[in-house]
Amino acid sequence: MMAKQLDSGYNSVIPLTMVNAGENVRVKMIRGKDETRRFLETLGFTEDTEVAVVAELGGNMIINVKGTRVAVSKTMAARIMTCC
């Protein structure tokens, strides 16, 4: 598991860019301006949604979200905070 356990027993929140290909995680929050958050929400990245990293190609990531594969830049993916 890529998320380290904190002393309190809760898993840490990490950006989607830190998740390895093939791992499933849950979206916990989206950082950034309202416009950025709305854009990512229209792609399906909403709180408590399970997503899976399919592949990392150059500066982009292929993410499976709600049964659809979506390509996002690593800059956008870094705004998506995830947890186990």
Backbone hydrogen bonds, N-H to C=O, Kabsch-Sander energy under -0.5 kcal/mol:
donor,donor_aa,acceptor,acceptor_aa,energy
6,L,10,Y,-2.0
9,G,6,L,-1.9
12,S,4,K,-1.5
14,I,82,T,-2.6
16,L,77,A,-1.1
16,L,80,I,-2.2
18,M,15,P,-2.1
19,V,16,L,-1.6
22,G,53,V,-3.5
23,E,20,N,-1.9
25,V,51,V,-2.7
26,R,83,C,-3.1
27,V,49,T,-2.5
28,K,81,M,-3.2
29,M,81,M,-1.5
31,R,79,R,-3.1
37,R,33,K,-2.5
38,R,34,D,-2.7
39,F,35,E,-2.1
40,L,36,T,-2.4
41,E,37,R,-2.3
42,T,38,R,-2.1
43,L,39,F,-1.0
44,G,41,E,-1.1
45,F,40,L,-2.3
46,T,44,G,-1.6
48,D,27,V,-3.5
49,T,46,T,-1.8
51,V,25,V,-3.0
52,A,64,N,-2.0
53,V,23,E,-1.7
54,V,52,A,-0.6
54,V,62,I,-2.9
55,A,62,I,-1.4
57,L,60,N,-1.9
58,G,56,E,-0.6
60,N,57,L,-2.3
61,M,72,V,-3.0
62,I,55,A,-2.9
63,I,61,M,-0.6
63,I,70,V,-3.2
64,N,52,A,-3.3
65,V,63,I,-0.7
65,V,68,T,-3.1
66,K,50,E,-0.8
68,T,65,V,-1.4
70,V,63,I,-3.2
70,V,68,T,-0.5
72,V,61,M,-2.5
72,V,70,V,-0.5
74,K,59,G,-2.5
77,A,73,S,-2.7
78,A,74,K,-1.9
79,R,76,M,-1.5
80,I,77,A,-1.3
81,M,29,M,-2.9
81,M,79,R,-0.8
82,T,14,I,-3.8
83,C,26,R,-2.0
